[in-house]
Amino acid sequence: MFSHIMIGSNDIDRSKKFYDALFAAMGAQPGTVDARGRVAYSHNGGRFMISKPIDGKPASHANGGTIGFVMKDAAQAEAWHNAGVANGGTSIEDPPGKRPNGAYLAYLRDPDGHKIVGVAR
């Protein structure tokens, strides 16, 4: 259904450091920077991108929005979460763990405030 997800950042270098660590924890390559200064990650058929807003206004997070990243298992979700916290992210909501629906969830806010989650089902 989706071709890609792009989020805004006020500090591309900081975001690249953060997401490079998260994608490494998932077994993916670091992001590549294009001629416009956007960072792109490709993994398991998906594409995730970071850009300064094209309207020139400050980037902000989506209130009520969450971006979920598929993890192969709970151990990978835990490593992903730890990599995020070690690289400027903030652990949010309940601690990483198995939820009543059986999914293992690990929630973070990235350095720009975007809510993301590692999900192992």
BELPEKA-V502934 format. One record per run of one state. SS is the DSSP state (h for helix, s for strand, l for the rest). FROM is the first residue (numbers start at 1). TO is the last residue. If there is no record, write none. Layout:
ss->{SS:SS}
from->{FROM:FROM}
to->{TO:TO}
This chain:
ss->{l:s:l:h:l:s:l:s:l:s:l:s:l:h:l:s:l:s:l:s:l:s:l}
from->{1:5:9:12:26:32:34:39:44:46:52:67:71:74:87:90:92:97:99:104:110:115:121}
to->{4:8:11:25:31:33:38:43:45:51:66:70:73:86:89:91:96:98:103:109:114:120:121}
